[in-house]
Amino acid sequence: MSGVEERLQVIEERNMRVGADKAWETSWTRRGLIAGVTYICAVMILNVLGNDSAWENALIPVMGYVVSTLSLPPLKEVWIKHRIKKERQ
């Protein structure tokens, strides 16, 4: 294999890893896992603190996380468009 072919293969493998990382970062699986871990941790902490409604109150941080993951992508698009427009000036 020539040097150019090897470099091309390395670049293609890197692009596949970057694509997989991007897919993971935006996946519902990742969001669900983070929400689940957050809920479990919040329930445990609230129980230790003596909260009588720990199971219900633990939903508050989880819902905050879920809402933020739903609202940030549109805000990111607006920010990127503004930034590109600013750089072109």
Backbone as ProteinMPNN parsed JSONL, in Angstrom:
{"seq_chain_A": "MSGVEERLQVIEERNMRVGADKAWETSWTRRGLIAGVTYICAVMILNVLGNDSAWENALIPVMGYVVSTLSLPPLKEVWIKHRIKKERQ", "coords_chain_A": {"N_chain_A": [[0.849, -1.174, 0.0], [0.55, 2.19, -0.833], [1.945, 5.316, 0.421], [0.077, 7.385, 0.186], [-2.338, 6.014, -0.022], [-2.395, 4.76, 2.472], [-2.535, 6.995, 4.176], [-4.989, 8.001, 3.356], [-6.668, 5.915, 4.168], [-6.316, 6.086, 6.955], [-7.449, 8.605, 7.402], [-10.106, 8.102, 6.597], [-10.86, 6.185, 8.514], [-10.657, 7.761, 10.829], [-12.65, 9.656, 10.263], [-14.877, 7.991, 10.394], [-14.86, 7.336, 13.137], [-15.238, 9.894, 14.236], [-17.754, 10.458, 13.189], [-19.255, 8.459, 14.467], [-18.919, 9.242, 17.141], [-20.25, 11.711, 17.06], [-22.84, 10.841, 16.449], [-23.399, 9.408, 18.797], [-23.319, 11.484, 20.713], [-25.624, 12.91, 20.085], [-27.634, 11.086, 20.375], [-30.693, 9.455, 21.38], [-30.417, 7.355, 23.088], [-28.149, 7.952, 24.639], [-29.086, 10.301, 25.886], [-31.247, 9.22, 27.31], [-29.924, 7.448, 29.057], [-28.375, 9.259, 30.574], [-30.447, 10.755, 31.732], [-31.677, 8.742, 33.222], [-29.631, 7.966, 35.056], [-29.292, 10.401, 36.337], [-31.805, 10.639, 37.557], [-31.819, 8.44, 39.346], [-29.631, 9.112, 41.011], [-30.6, 11.542, 42.065], [-32.871, 10.661, 43.471], [-31.638, 9.064, 45.422], [-30.09, 10.975, 46.819], [-32.093, 12.734, 47.719], [-33.529, 11.002, 49.357], [-31.61, 10.486, 51.354], [-31.505, 13.01, 52.428], [-33.905, 13.062, 53.654], [-36.298, 13.571, 52.342], [-39.71, 13.253, 51.818], [-41.048, 12.864, 49.454], [-39.312, 11.847, 47.506], [-39.182, 10.259, 45.153], [-40.946, 11.54, 43.406], [-40.023, 14.215, 43.448], [-37.485, 13.931, 42.405], [-37.848, 13.949, 39.737], [-37.696, 16.543, 38.862], [-34.963, 17.617, 38.318], [-34.382, 15.858, 36.24], [-36.315, 16.403, 34.295], [-35.554, 19.013, 33.748], [-33.078, 18.541, 32.534], [-33.891, 17.058, 30.254], [-35.541, 18.932, 28.917], [-33.598, 20.863, 28.378], [-31.961, 19.489, 26.563], [-33.654, 19.306, 24.443], [-34.134, 21.944, 23.743], [-31.659, 23.143, 23.256], [-30.422, 22.362, 20.698], [-31.928, 23.85, 18.62], [-31.303, 26.459, 19.494], [-28.566, 26.404, 19.215], [-28.321, 26.291, 16.425], [-29.265, 28.842, 15.71], [-27.291, 30.397, 16.959], [-25.005, 29.57, 15.506], [-25.664, 30.426, 12.888], [-25.749, 33.188, 13.341], [-23.091, 33.62, 14.088], [-21.686, 32.859, 11.754], [-22.68, 34.766, 9.991], [-21.663, 37.064, 11.203], [-18.902, 36.63, 10.916], [-18.613, 36.859, 8.176], [-18.837, 39.516, 7.686]], "CA_chain_A": [[0.0, 0.0, 0.0], [1.375, 3.397, -0.921], [1.793, 6.276, 1.512], [-1.162, 8.139, -0.01], [-3.443, 5.112, 0.307], [-2.392, 4.593, 3.931], [-3.042, 8.233, 4.773], [-6.417, 8.061, 3.052], [-7.323, 4.948, 5.043], [-6.296, 6.656, 8.307], [-8.435, 9.688, 7.415], [-11.439, 7.49, 6.537], [-11.129, 5.587, 9.826], [-10.881, 8.879, 11.741], [-13.967, 10.203, 9.951], [-15.878, 7.055, 10.923], [-14.881, 7.513, 14.595], [-15.846, 11.196, 14.505], [-19.181, 10.299, 12.9], [-19.854, 7.656, 15.538], [-18.955, 10.107, 18.332], [-21.32, 12.7, 16.842], [-24.107, 10.116, 16.568], [-23.583, 9.116, 20.216], [-23.599, 12.736, 21.428], [-26.979, 13.375, 19.803], [-28.564, 9.954, 20.406], [-31.683, 9.34, 22.457], [-29.882, 6.374, 24.035], [-27.295, 8.707, 25.564], [-29.949, 11.178, 26.677], [-32.001, 8.378, 28.245], [-29.011, 6.968, 30.096], [-28.057, 10.383, 31.468], [-31.658, 11.055, 32.501], [-31.865, 7.659, 34.192], [-28.614, 8.088, 36.105], [-29.627, 11.615, 37.09], [-32.977, 10.339, 38.386], [-31.404, 7.545, 40.432], [-28.807, 9.895, 41.944], [-31.453, 12.517, 42.748], [-33.692, 9.918, 44.443], [-30.776, 8.676, 46.533], [-29.739, 12.168, 47.601], [-33.303, 13.216, 48.39], [-33.819, 10.056, 50.449], [-30.641, 10.75, 52.424], [-31.896, 14.279, 53.041], [-35.164, 12.875, 54.357], [-37.425, 14.059, 51.551], [-40.782, 12.254, 51.794], [-41.507, 12.681, 48.068], [-38.076, 11.77, 46.722], [-39.432, 9.679, 43.833], [-41.57, 12.561, 42.564], [-39.161, 15.401, 43.368], [-36.309, 13.624, 41.59], [-38.181, 14.204, 38.336], [-37.424, 17.938, 38.521], [-33.712, 17.786, 37.567], [-34.435, 15.056, 35.013], [-37.088, 17.163, 33.317], [-34.698, 20.13, 33.351], [-32.099, 18.021, 31.58], [-34.573, 16.701, 29.0], [-35.936, 20.176, 28.246], [-32.403, 21.526, 27.857], [-31.483, 18.781, 25.374], [-34.583, 19.582, 23.343], [-34.094, 23.349, 23.365], [-30.327, 23.596, 22.867], [-30.111, 22.271, 19.265], [-32.388, 25.019, 17.851], [-30.535, 27.632, 19.903], [-27.24, 26.243, 18.619], [-28.433, 26.671, 15.019], [-29.358, 30.305, 15.658], [-25.98, 30.909, 17.314], [-24.086, 29.307, 14.39], [-26.018, 31.338, 11.798], [-25.31, 34.522, 13.747], [-21.624, 33.63, 14.066], [-21.248, 32.846, 10.346], [-23.022, 36.087, 9.45], [-20.727, 38.012, 11.803], [-17.574, 36.401, 10.348], [-18.616, 37.278, 6.782], [-18.833, 40.986, 7.609]], "C_chain_A": [[0.896, 1.239, 0.0], [1.084, 4.333, 0.247], [0.483, 7.042, 1.414], [-2.365, 7.275, 0.375], [-3.546, 4.894, 1.819], [-2.952, 5.821, 4.626], [-4.539, 8.373, 4.545], [-7.196, 7.107, 3.951], [-7.394, 5.468, 6.48], [-7.352, 7.754, 8.42], [-9.852, 9.121, 7.405], [-11.816, 6.852, 7.874], [-11.415, 6.666, 10.861], [-12.266, 9.47, 11.513], [-15.09, 9.3, 10.465], [-15.991, 7.203, 12.438], [-15.558, 8.828, 14.967], [-17.353, 11.128, 14.259], [-19.894, 9.507, 13.98], [-19.952, 8.458, 16.826], [-20.091, 11.115, 18.223], [-22.685, 12.031, 17.004], [-24.401, 9.804, 18.029], [-23.996, 10.373, 20.978], [-25.032, 13.211, 21.226], [-28.029, 12.279, 19.933], [-29.52, 10.016, 21.593], [-31.233, 8.31, 23.489], [-29.041, 7.082, 25.088], [-28.145, 9.596, 26.468], [-30.729, 10.378, 27.722], [-31.139, 7.862, 29.38], [-28.659, 8.072, 31.089], [-29.262, 10.73, 32.324], [-31.89, 9.994, 33.573], [-30.884, 7.74, 35.353], [-28.897, 9.308, 36.973], [-30.789, 11.342, 38.038], [-32.592, 9.479, 39.592], [-30.582, 8.306, 41.471], [-29.657, 10.88, 42.735], [-32.329, 11.826, 43.795], [-32.85, 9.556, 45.66], [-30.451, 9.87, 47.427], [-30.954, 12.679, 48.378], [-33.709, 12.293, 49.535], [-32.889, 10.285, 51.633], [-31.009, 12.036, 53.168], [-33.244, 14.209, 53.761], [-36.389, 13.403, 53.627], [-38.468, 12.953, 51.43], [-41.269, 11.952, 50.379], [-40.321, 12.578, 47.113], [-38.336, 11.266, 45.302], [-40.039, 10.708, 42.881], [-40.642, 13.766, 42.374], [-37.914, 15.172, 42.523], [-36.586, 13.847, 40.104], [-37.805, 15.625, 37.909], [-36.089, 18.099, 37.787], [-33.707, 17.003, 36.251], [-35.192, 15.815, 33.931], [-36.297, 18.393, 32.848], [-33.669, 19.7, 32.324], [-32.756, 17.734, 30.231], [-34.976, 17.957, 28.232], [-34.712, 20.869, 27.655], [-31.882, 20.817, 26.612], [-32.39, 19.013, 24.18], [-34.47, 21.026, 22.854], [-32.727, 23.798, 22.857], [-30.026, 23.443, 21.37], [-30.664, 23.438, 18.431], [-31.621, 26.295, 18.217], [-29.127, 27.593, 19.314], [-27.265, 26.67, 17.151], [-28.489, 28.187, 14.86], [-27.993, 30.917, 15.943], [-24.996, 30.743, 16.155], [-24.379, 30.253, 13.224], [-25.552, 32.752, 12.107], [-23.788, 34.642, 13.647], [-21.094, 33.668, 12.642], [-21.506, 34.206, 9.711], [-22.02, 37.137, 9.941], [-19.329, 37.87, 11.178], [-17.494, 36.872, 8.903], [-18.553, 38.792, 6.629], [-17.438, 41.528, 7.634]], "O_chain_A": [[1.874, 1.314, 0.744], [0.102, 4.16, 0.968], [-0.155, 7.32, 2.43], [-3.297, 7.752, 1.022], [-4.643, 4.849, 2.375], [-3.75, 5.706, 5.557], [-5.271, 8.811, 5.432], [-8.269, 7.455, 4.442], [-8.416, 5.309, 7.147], [-8.068, 7.827, 9.419], [-10.714, 9.611, 8.134], [-12.959, 6.965, 8.317], [-12.317, 6.509, 11.684], [-12.981, 9.757, 12.473], [-16.128, 9.786, 10.916], [-17.099, 7.198, 12.974], [-16.358, 8.875, 15.901], [-18.136, 11.677, 15.034], [-21.013, 9.845, 14.366], [-20.955, 8.37, 17.533], [-20.814, 11.344, 19.192], [-23.583, 12.595, 17.629], [-25.547, 9.925, 18.461], [-24.917, 10.333, 21.794], [-25.598, 13.851, 22.113], [-29.2, 12.513, 19.633], [-29.198, 10.552, 22.653], [-31.633, 8.389, 24.651], [-29.2, 6.842, 26.285], [-27.938, 9.632, 27.681], [-30.858, 10.8, 28.871], [-31.569, 7.84, 30.533], [-28.645, 7.846, 32.299], [-29.116, 10.975, 33.522], [-32.258, 10.317, 34.703], [-31.277, 7.597, 36.511], [-28.758, 9.256, 38.195], [-30.762, 11.766, 39.193], [-32.995, 9.762, 40.72], [-30.809, 8.162, 42.673], [-29.463, 11.039, 43.94], [-32.508, 12.353, 44.893], [-33.292, 9.721, 46.797], [-30.53, 9.775, 48.652], [-30.846, 13.015, 49.558], [-34.181, 12.761, 50.571], [-33.329, 10.28, 52.783], [-30.844, 12.131, 54.384], [-33.67, 15.173, 54.397], [-37.418, 13.656, 54.254], [-38.156, 11.845, 50.993], [-41.845, 10.891, 50.138], [-40.339, 13.164, 46.03], [-37.767, 11.795, 44.347], [-39.696, 10.749, 41.7], [-40.499, 14.272, 41.262], [-37.348, 16.122, 41.983], [-35.654, 13.925, 39.304], [-37.615, 15.882, 36.72], [-36.082, 18.68, 36.702], [-33.103, 17.433, 35.268], [-34.757, 15.864, 32.78], [-36.368, 18.766, 31.677], [-33.416, 20.413, 31.354], [-32.233, 18.124, 29.188], [-34.771, 18.033, 27.02], [-34.779, 21.404, 26.549], [-31.406, 21.478, 25.689], [-31.949, 18.927, 23.034], [-34.689, 21.297, 21.673], [-32.652, 24.757, 22.089], [-29.408, 24.346, 20.804], [-29.931, 23.975, 17.601], [-31.325, 27.114, 17.347], [-28.566, 28.63, 18.959], [-26.342, 27.335, 16.682], [-27.838, 28.749, 13.979], [-27.574, 31.848, 15.255], [-24.237, 31.663, 15.851], [-23.457, 30.818, 12.636], [-25.019, 33.438, 11.234], [-23.268, 35.653, 13.174], [-20.162, 34.415, 12.343], [-20.664, 34.734, 8.986], [-21.587, 37.995, 9.172], [-18.652, 38.87, 10.938], [-16.417, 37.249, 8.441], [-18.247, 39.291, 5.547], [-17.247, 42.743, 7.578]]}, "name": "protein", "num_of_chains": 1, "seq": "MSGVEERLQVIEERNMRVGADKAWETSWTRRGLIAGVTYICAVMILNVLGNDSAWENALIPVMGYVVSTLSLPPLKEVWIKHRIKKERQ"}
